[in-house]
Amino acid sequence: SNNDLDLWAEMQTAALLAKGVAQQADVMNTQQALSMACVTPGNHAKNQRGQLRAGYQADMISLQLDQPDALPLHHILSQLVYGRMADKVVNVWVAGQPCVRNKELLTADLEQIRHDAHLWVQKLNKDAL
């Protein structure tokens, strides 16, 4: 997801690059782009993709799509692939467990993450010299 950790932007870039390289606008539709980003090889191999069933590991998000920059919501898949979505994520569940609720991180200490990130920047800068 590069330095900005925005998987939404990477999905959009992949879809646009595919179209540009192929010089064909319909080489990758929005469903294909979304599936490419969301369906993991592990779930695909287990034939668990796109299924919410007991015993399956579900990673899910909920989005707030009533913000002005998400309107009008004409075609949901196009909006998901080509719209700015990272800031629309409200809730996150990983393996069925809540990790983010109302944009608040539940499973990690944000201050500790900031501290550790700062230490890594110092280490990387020191090692780069």
N, C-alpha and C positions, 0 to 999 in steps of 0.2 A: 504493500500500500504506500510505498515511498515515504518520504519524510513527514507528510501531513496526516498519515494514517486514515485517509479518506477512501475507503473501498468503493464508495459510490462513484467518486471521480474516476477511479481506476476502471470501473465497469464502463463508464461512458467513454473513456479514452480507448479502451479495447474495442468497443463497438465502432467508434469513429475510425480507428486505425484499420480495422478489417475492411470497412467500406472504402477507405482511401487506397489501401494497398491493392484491393481487387478492382478499384475504379468502378464499383458497382454498388449502388445505393441499397439494394435489397439483399446483399450477401449475408447480412446478419440482422434479423429482426429483433424487436425488443424482447420477445419471449426467449429467444436464444441467448441474448446478452444477459438477461436476468438469471436464466438457468445456469449459464456459465459461471456467474458470480456466486450463486447460492447453493448449487448442488455439489457437495464435496465428493471426491473420488471414493472415500470410504463409504458414504451413504449410497452412492451409485453401485458400488460393488456388492453391498448388502441388499440391494433392491429396496432401500428404505427412503429413497428420495421422494420428497413431496408428500409424505404421509405423516399424519399425526395419529399415532396408534399407541396403545399401551405397550410398554417395553421398548419403544424406540427412543433414541436420543434426539430430542427436539431443540433446535436453536431457533428462536423466533424474536421478532421485534414488533413493536407497534409504532406507528408514525402519526404525527399530527399534521394533517393535510389541509387544514382550514386557514392556514396563514396566507396573507395576501400574495406572497411570492410563489405560492403553490397553486394559485387560482388563475384562470378557471381550470378545473380538473376535467379536461376533455377526454383524455385517454390515459388511464392509470398506468399502464405499462410504460408508455412513452415518458410519463412524468417521473416514474421510478428510475428509468435509465438515463434520461437526459436532463432532468431537473436537479436542483440543488437539494439533496435529501439528507445529508449528514446531520444538519441541525434540526431535522424533523423527527429524529429518533427520540422517542419518549421512554419506552420500556424495552428491556432486553432480557431474554431468558436463554441460558446456555444449558444444554442437556436437561431442559425442563425446569431449571432452577433460576429464580429471579436474580439478576445481576445489576440491573439499573431499573429504578422505579421513579417515574416523574423526573427524569434526567439526573437523578442522584445515584451515584455509585454505591452499591450495597456490599460488594464482596472484597473490597480492597480499601486501604487507607490512602486517600488522595495525597495527603501531606507526605506520607512515606514514599509514594511514587515520585513526587516532585523532588524530594531529597535524594533518592536513588538516581534519578535522571541527572541531577546536578553533579553527583559524584562521578557518573559515567562520562559526562561531558569533560570534567576535569581530567579523568584518566585517559580518555581518547585524545584530548589535546596534548597531554604530557607525552603519550606514546607517539604522537605524530611528529614531535620535535625530534 
